């Protein structure tokens, strides 16, 4: 089971984020993703947790999907951006 940081925890530990991105999905998309993640967990006989890693590195696990679908969570995940996360690109 995953444990989410609350916005209060984020503010206390990291400061004020520049931006917050909430990740949402339709019920149909959630159910499809949940089925795939459960398959990963079942095929690995519980050695894998059935989570998905995305390039920006946040985790969505089966428990998050269940909580989102039940209305307990407002979104599947939140991504916080801080000044040190921003990389400047200079054209040469």
Secondary structure, DSSP 8 states (H G I E B T S, - for coil): ------HHHHHHHH---SEEEEE---HHHHHHHHHHHHHHHHHTTTSS---EE-TT--EE-HHHHHHHHTTSSSSSEEEEE-GGG-------
